Each structure stands twice: as structure tokens, then as C-alpha cells.
Amino acid sequence: MPGADTPHRMWGGRFRQAPDAGLLEFISSFATDHRLLRWDIVASIAHVQMLGAAGIIPASDAAAIADGLRGILADTRAGRVRVEGPYEDVHSFIEAILYQRIGPVAGRMHTARSRNDQVATAFRLYVKEAIIRLVTHTVDLMDETVRRAAGAVEIILPGFTHLQHAQPVRLAHHLLAYVWMLNRDVDRLMDCYRRSNVLPLGSGAVAGVSYPVDRQRVAAALGFARISENSIDATGDRDFAVEVVAGAALLMVHLSRWSEELVLWASDEFGFIALADAVTTGSSLMPQKKNPDPVELIRGRAGRAIGAVAALLTTLKGLPAGYQRDLQEDKEIVFDSLDLVTAAVRAMQRFLTGVEFSATRMEDATRRGLLTATEVADYLARKGMPFREAHQAAGRVVQEALARGMPLWELPLEVYAGITPLFERDILEAVQLAAAVESKRAPGGTAKAAVEGQLDSARLQLETLRAWVRDADGRMADVAALAER
């Protein structure tokens, strides 16, 4: 039985020399994969319970191992056992502590499994939990955005394309654009969860196992929807890791786009928002400054999230089928990516609570440009003029308005009539901002009824997503309860 200061290895019988200490330190993953400790213990308990039930090991030994593992988890949580030391990985750490506590019986724990399928199982459990957590916080952000949108239905601002004034829209409509982006992100993450929900345990190192294991029992105990079909693929598959990192990166890109907009809107040039002291920082030199640092950092950290996708794909691209030690590098990439994006989602939600929209500045901006020029073309098209000709005529109206320095609704009717007799007095109503906004009644448009319909749809979707979170969270809690005393 190893002593308290002796590094525990899960291999070594055919070796005559001890491994080089420097190289052993180099290959150790313990500093990273210690985060798998809870899920490794949970999976090991499910595994030994199955071994005992199937008669592969004595039931009394299975019970002793399970109880010992629960004690290790309780003691690490309480700080009575520190998760540290010269161990190759978290798996050898757990096994070493178990040996110290229950003796040689601990050696039965690894029957009918390899570290290859063991780590893949713990990793998938970790990823499933992390997806639930990220989805939860993203839904919270969506909820906050819907709440802010509901209070901004009457505010009109310029809609932008190419960062130029385009057409007038409701602020609520603009905010809801981000809700639907986030909704797609959540949908992708939920899809990642589905493909992560496959049990690799029972695949052994590469060829499967030669014991009568009950993989379906283990899958049910660990909350997996199904078992893997091929032992070679199961131990080397990291598609689920790539997908969750890619999904998180795209979520981060959406947050980065939003952050860029908020930075612009907070500037004096836009002035569309004012920021509370609680969500800004100051300058060490310029006393007047209030800097939107949280969203600038979200924008900056998007590069790290994007880089994680490239890093993981590059790690995988040259690997033949089955497990290779290169796969040790996946954990740090995935852990860092999910930590970073989850923190960014939470930061964005908090930042929004300190954003005050300036209806006055937004309204002033709508009156500085020619936002309703498209209404001129649409007016003529409804009168029967082919749209391309109507577009040309509307361009001439724009020229006249620019020459006179006035908005389209102040342009004299005779100017319109001089371009084409199809213009009548109602054109002056059609180019009003409110009329232009209300004309977009089709579903998905910016008319009030359409926006209120979007709000209703968003609220229903939030209910659906929260139901998914409750169900998934409850299932993971049931699995985690395997390790509770």
C-alpha cells in the first residue's frame, strides 16, 4: 500500500526503472483534471456498483469501495483532504487515497475499465453539467433583455446597416434581435448536450472489456441517454468537446458584437445610453471618464474563445482512431473556454442592469437623417410604379431634401409632385417616422403589434428553455447524489 508521500501510479509492473521525475511532472495533468474529481468519483461508484451486482467483484468489496469514494469526496469538499501532490492525474490521486483508506480492496475498482474510457466518462459528465450551467445563465440574460425590451416598445431609434442610418425601428425590436441570437446559441448548446449524453464506460482501452458488464445499468445510473457503439471510437471521440467549445465561441461572438454596439452607444457621439457607476470604471488620469470596461473585456476575450476552437481542432487533426495522450490537452482548452464564456454571459447580464436608454438622443438621431426614404419608394410601388423605377424616383426626392436641408416629411408637396404626379398629399404622412415604423406589420417586423408578438414568443420560449434546464439539472443532481453519504 503506498505511503502518504509516495506517488501512486496505475501502471508500472513491466518497468524496472522509475520514470524520470522531470518527465513525470511534464506529463502530469493533475493541475488541470483535478476538476473532474467529483464526476470521476460518481462514475467510479456507478461502475463498482455494477461490478458488484453482476458478480464480477464481491458485493461487499463494491460497497466498501463506494463508501470509501464517498468519504474522499466529502473530505475534499470539507478541506480535510487537499487535492494536490505528485500524482499523474486525478484518477491516480483518488485511487491512492482509496488504497490508504480501505487497503488492497481498492485495487478491484479498476476491474473492467481503462483510464481511457474512465476519463472520457468523467469528462462527458463535466461537460454536461457545464452546458446546463451556461444555458442557465444565457437564459437569464435573455430574460433580462426581454424585460428591458418590454419597457422600450415606444422608443424609436435609427436602424443601422453598414453603421449608417437605414430605417427607423423600435428599440424593443432592436433588443430582441439579440434575444433570438442567444436563443440559437442555447439551441446549439442543448444539441451539444444531446451528443455529449453518450456513455463510453465499458469500452476499455480500445477493444472493449472481457467481463459481463452491464453498460445499460451504468448509463442509467449516470444519466446517459445511450451507450457508445464502438469501443475504438468511444475512447478517442472528442467531437462533443469541439462542439461545445465551438458553440461557446459563437455565443461569445454574439456577445462581442453586442458589446461593440454598447461601447459605441455609450460614446458622446451616440449618447444612446448612460451607464451607472456600478458598471463602469474611471481613468487614472482623466477625471471625467466613465469607461464601459466590462463589455470591452467581453469583446476582447472573444478572441480567446475563438482561439480555443482552433486549438482543440489542431490537437485532434493528426490523431488516428482510438486514444492518444494528445487528448490530455483537451481538458484545459474546454475548461478555460466554458469558464470564460459563462463569466462573460453573467457579466453582460449585470452590465445591462446599469444601462439607461436615452429616448431623447435616439429620437433626435431619427430626425437627423433620411430614414424614411424607403417609404417613398414603397408608396410609389403601391401606386403601380415598378419598384426599380420607384427607387429611382425616391432617390431624386432624397436629392431634393438634401439640397434643402430638411427631412422628408417637411419637403413641400409640390417638390414631390414635380418628380411624379403619383405623389399625393398622403405621402407626407407616409414618410413620418411613426407611420414608417407601423407599416412594418409583417411578422418579424418593427410595428408595435409585431414587436409585442415577438415579446410573447420570446416569453414562451423562455418558459420552454427553463423547463429544459429544470429537467436536465434535476437529472444531474440525481446522478451526483450517488456520491452523497
N, C-alpha and C positions, 0 to 999 in steps of 0.2 A: 504494500500500500504506500503511495507516495507521501512524503512528508509535506508539511505546510509550505516549505520553501523550495520544494522540488518541482520543476516544471513538469506538467503532465502531458504526455503525448498519447495520441490514439493509434500510434503505429511504432515500429522500431525493432520488431523481432528479428528481422533479417539483417539488421545493421550491426556492425562490430564497432564502429566509431560513433561518438556523439556528434551531432550536427554542429557545424561552425556557428558559434554564438552570434557573430555579426550577421551571417546569412539568415539565421533563425529569426533574428529581430527584423530583418528586411522582409521576410515572407509573412510575418505575423499580421493578422488582420484584426486582432483583438481590440485595438484602439477604435476601430470603426464598427465591427459587427457585434460589440457588446450590446448595441441597441436591440439586437434580436433576442436578448436573453429571455424575456417573458414568453415570446412566442416559441422559442426553442424548447423551453420547459413545457409549455402547453402541448406542443406536438409530441414531445417525448412521453408525456403522461398518456396521451391517447394511444401512442404506439405500444407502450408496455401493457396497458390495459387490454389491448387486442391480443398481444402475445400471451398474456395470462389466460384470457378467455378461450383462445384457440389451443391451449395446452402446449404451446411452443416453449414457454418457460413456466415454472411453478407459479400458481396464482399468488402464493404467499410472497414470493420474490417480486412479482409485479406490484403487489400492494406496497411492499417496503420501498421499492424504487419510486413509485408515485408519491408516497408520503414524504420521502426524502427530498424529492424535487420541489414539492410544495413548500417544504421548510426552507430550502435555499432561496426560493423566490421571496418568501416572507422576510427572511433575514437580510436579503439585499435591499429590499424596499425600506426596511427599518434602519439600515445602515450598520447592522451588526456584522455583515459580510461586505467587504469592499470589492467592487468589480474591477479588479486590477491584478497585475502580476505578470510574470514572464510566460504567458500562455500563447499558444499558436493562434487560438481563436476562442470565441465564446463557448463553443461546443466542448473543447478540451477543458476549459475552466469549469463548466458545470459538472463534467464527469469527474474531474479531480476532487471537487468539493464533495460530490456524492460518495466517492471512494472513502474520503476521510470520515464521512458520517455513518455509512452503512457497511463498509468493507467490501469484500470481493463480489458480493451480490450485485454491486453497481455494474460489474462487467457484463451482466446479462442485458443491460439496457440497449446495447447497440446490436443485439441479435436481429438479423433480417433487415438491416438497413446499412447505408453508407453515409458518409458525410455529404456525398453528392446529392442524394435525394433528401437528406435531413435539412441541409441548408436551403435547398430550393423550396422546401415546405415552409420553414420559418420565414423566409424572405417573402413568399406569397402572402402569408398571414399578415406580415408587417405592411405590405403594400395595400392589401385590402383595407386594413384599419386606417392607413394614411389617406386613401382615397375617400373614405367616409368622412374623415375629418376635413379634408379640403373641400369636398362637396358641401358639407355643413356650413363652412364659413363663406363659401361662394353664394349659397342660397341666402345667407344672412345679408350679404352685400346686395344681392338682387332685391331683397325685401326692403332694405333701406332706400335703394334707388327708386323702387316703385312708390314708396311713401313720399319721397321728395317730388316725384313726377306728379303724383296726385294733387299736390299743392301748387303746381306750376302750369296747370292747364290753360289759364287765361293769359299767361305771359308769352309774347311773340318776340322772336329774335330772327336775325338772318340765318338761313341755312347756307352752308358753305360747300362749294366744290372748288378744288384747286386753291383752297384757302381764300377764295374770292366770294363776294356776296352773290348768292344764287337765287333762292326763293325764300319767302317768309315761312317759318314753321313755328309750331308751339314748342315751348321749352320742354313740356312734358313729352312730346313726341321725340325730341332730341335725346332726352334722358333714357327713354325706353329703348332706343337703339342699342344702348349698352346692356340693358337687361336681356335682350334677345341674343346678343353676343355671348354673354355669360351663360345663358341657357344652353347654347350649343356646347360651350365648354363643359358644363355639367353633364350633358348628354354623352359627350366623349369620355369623360371620366367614369361614368356609370358603365359604359361599354367596356372600358379598360377593366373595371371591377369584374364584369362577367367573364372576361378571358383570363383574369387572374384567379378565378374561382375554380381551379383545377388542382387536384391533389397529385403531386409527384411521388409522395412517400410510398414505398413498396416497389420502386424501380431499381433499388440498389445502386451500384456504382455505374453500371451501363447495361447489364444483361437481364435485370430483374432479380428476384430472390428465389431461393430454393426451399422455402418454408411455406406451409399452407396459410399464408397471411390472409386476413380479411380486409382488403383495401376499402371496400364499401363501408364497413363499420368505422374505420378510421376517418374516412371522408365525412361521414355523418357526424362523428364526434367533433371534428374540426370545422364543420360548417361549409365544407366544399360541396359544390353542386354536382361534381362528377370527378372521375379519376382519369389520369392521363392514359393515353392509348399505347404509347411506345416508350420503353424504358430509356432508349438512347436519346430520343427527343426530349423526354421529360427532364433529364438531368442537365441538358445543355440549353434548354429553351429559356431565353430571356426576352422574348417578344413582349411579354406583359410589362417588363421593366421599360423597354423602349417606348411602348405606347403610353405609359403613364407619364414618363418624362416629356414625351412629345406633346401630350395633352396639356400638361402643366405649362410647357413653354408657350403654347398658343394662348392659353389663358393669360400668361404674363404679357404676351404681345398686346392683347386687348387692353390690359391694364396700362401698359405703356402708352398706347395711343390715347387713352383717356387722360392719362397723366399729362401728356404733351398739351392736350387741349386745356386742361385746368391751369397749367402754367401760363399759357397764352391768355386765358380769360382773366387771370389774376393780375396781369400787367396793366399799367396805366393806359396803354394804347387801346386795350379792350375794355377793361373795367367792368366786365360782365359779372364778376364775383368779388366779394370781400371775404377775407379769411380771418377767422377768430385767432386770437393769440395762442390758444391751446394747440393749434395745428400748424404753427409756423415757428421759424427761428429768426434770429436777428443777425446783424453784421457786426463783426468785431471792430469795424472802422466807421461805418456809415449808420448813424443812429436812426435814420428814418426807415430803414429797410425792414420788411416782413417777407421772408423768403419761404416759398412753398416746398421746403426740403423733402417732406415725405414722398410727394409724388415725383419729385426729381429723382429720388433714390429708387423708386419703383421703376421709372423709366431707365435708369442706369443699370439696375440689376437684371433687367430683361435680357441683357447680353449674356449673363451667366446662365440663365435658364435655357437660352437658345444653345449656348455652348455645350450644355450637358447632353443635349440630343446628339450633337456631333461626337462628343467624347465617347458616349456609350456605343453608338453605331460603329465608330472606329475600332473600339475594343472587340466588337463582335465580328467585324467584316472578314477576318482571316482565319476564323476558327473552324476546324472540321466538326462534324457531328459529335455529340457527347460532351462530357465535362472537360474543361481545360482550366488550369489555375488562373488564366487570364480573367475568368469570371469572378474572381475575388474582387476585382476592381469595380464591379457593378454597384456594390452597396453604397460606397461613398458618393458616387455620382447621384444615385437615386435619393439617398438620404438628404444630401445638400439641396438638390432640386426641389424636393417636396417641402423641405423646411423653408426655403427661400420664397416659394410661390405662396405657400399658406400664410406666411408672415405678411407678404405683400397684399393679399386679399384682405386680411384683417386690418392692415394699415389704411387701405383705401376706404374701408367702411368707416373707420374712425375719422379719417380726413373729411369725408362728406358731412359728418355732423358739424363741422366747423366752417362749412361753405354757406355763405349767404348770397343768393342770386339778386342782382340789381336789375329789376324790371325796367327802371328808368333808362339805364345805359343801353339795355337791349332794345328798348323801343326807339331810343334816339338813333341807334345804329340802323334800324329798319328804314328810317326816313332819310338816310344819307345817300342811299343808292337807288338803283332802278330795279328793285327786287320783283316787281310785278310785270316785267316786260313779257314774260311767257304768257301772261293772261291776255295781252294784246293779240298775240298770235292765235291763241285758243279762241278768242272772241271772233276773229275773222273766219277761222275754220268752222266754227258753229254756224256762221252765216253762209257757208257754202264754198268759201275760197279754199283751194288745195293748201294743205298745211305748209308746204315748202314756199309757196307764194306769200302765204300769211306771215311766215317767218321773215321774209324779206321786207314786207311792209312794216312789221313790228320793229325791225332794225332801223328803218327810216324814222319811226316815231322816237326811238331812243336817241338818234342823232339830234332831232329837234329839241328833245328835253335837255340833252347835254348842252346844246347851244344856248338855251335859255336859262340854264342852271336851276331847273325846277323839277320836282318829282312828277311822275306820270299823271297822278290824279289832279295836279294843278295845271297841266298843259291845256290851253284853250281848246274847246271842241272844234273850232274852225281849223286848227292845225291838224287834228285827226282827220277831219273831213277833206282837207286838202290832199291828203295822201290817198284816201279811197272813200267814196261815198257810202261804203258799207258801214262806216263808223256812225253810230247814233249816240244820243245823249247818255244812254246806259253804259257806254264804255267808261265813263268817268267813275261809275260805281264799280265796274268790274275790276279796275286797277287799284281799288282801295285795298290796303293790307288785310283787313278783316275779311273782306269778300274773297280775296285770293286764297287765304287760308281755309275758309269754309267751303270753297269749291272743291277741295280735295277730299271728297266724301267716300271714295272707294276704300274698301278695307285695306288697312296698312297706310292710309293717308293721314294728313295732319289736321283735318277737320275735327271739330270738337267731339262729335259723335263717334268718329273713327278712333280718336285717341282714347275716349272713355271705353270703347270696346277693347282696345289694346290693354288698358288697365285691368279690365275684367279678366281677359285672357291670361294676363301675367299673374294675377292673384290666384286663378285656378291652377296655373302651372306650379306656382309656389306650393300650393297645397299638395299637389302630386309629388313634388320633389321632397317635401318634408315627410310625407308618408314613406317614401323610399328610404330616407335617412333613418327614420324610426325603426323600420323593419331591419335594415342592414345593421344598424347599431345594436339592436336587440340580439340579433344572431351572433355578432361578435362578442357581446357580453356573455352570452351563454357558453361560447367556446372558452373565453377567458376564465370562466368560473371553474373549469376543470382543474385549474391550478390553485384555487382558493381552498383554504382549510376550513 
